[in-house]
């Protein structure tokens, strides 16, 4: 990987702006393909990156290339794909038209099916899977706040792409089992919908046993479905995926002690799906709980909670009023 070539961010939303901004702050050339609203914010206020770990970094607009034109990928050595899963085919076609064939394409998206879509539409490119364990909140006026912990994981390759993309404050690790890592993250991301339906910060939600019991039951359905496919998920925390439902069911005090040792969560952190409902955007429910229900259909499994949550999120999308502010009992009923 030539460090003088641009690192393109294909879809500079919350994750894209944070990752791209951290790479730019390290002195690497970065080009953000973004919506006009995001560009206007950065041009007006600069790009400010903050985190629960006391990071507070300001990057001037002229330290990056900001554009709505995918031609900014013409000199990219790497393109990091950070769009929503439903937008993967469209962004792949834009990369195919504008990026050089030797550009490495890395998916930093939720879900487990994006890499296959990218590889199908980008046969001339090397496409690597990735996983972002943390969430980022768009605070407005060009500020993006990292609210949970963890290092980015990227599929291992001979070029050492993960190591070469790592910068101070943003570690990227290589994995020889990226599929297992992605499935493990999908299980954790099943809480995205619960948090969106709850309308409360993640830490507050996870501090309440009824919400954790709901998450545990949801994860148990997901584990059963994944195992039916012969998949062994790799946990994104030190706790094995198979143990997590039982640990979520622990009393509040014991769980609080455990959570503090395995994951750091900002008091204001919320899921990306909550933000999607708030902003009236399409969610990724079909790529999370929807994947579990599809597997269940293939294997004749009962996953009533997953189906119920898909229905509730789609109803909230259609209503366009943000989170419906449900209780665990209302979600179960």
Secondary structure, 3 states (H helix, E strand, C coil): CCCCCEEEEECCCHHHHHHHHHHHHCCCCEEEECCHHHHHHHHHHCEEEEECCCCEEEECHHHCEEECCHHHHHHEEEEEECCCHHHHHHHHHHHHHHCCCCCEEEECCCCCCHHHHHHHHCCCCEEEEEECCCCEEEEECCEEEECECCCEEEECCCCCHHHHHCECCECEEEECCHHHHHHHHHHHHHHHHHHHHHCCCHHHHHCCHHHHHHHHHHHHHHHHHHHHCCCCCCCCCCCCHHHHHHHHCCCHHHHHHHHHHHCCECCCCCCHHHHHHHCCCCCCHHHCHHHHHHHHHHHCCCCHHHHHHHHHHHHHHHHCCCCCCCCHHHHHC
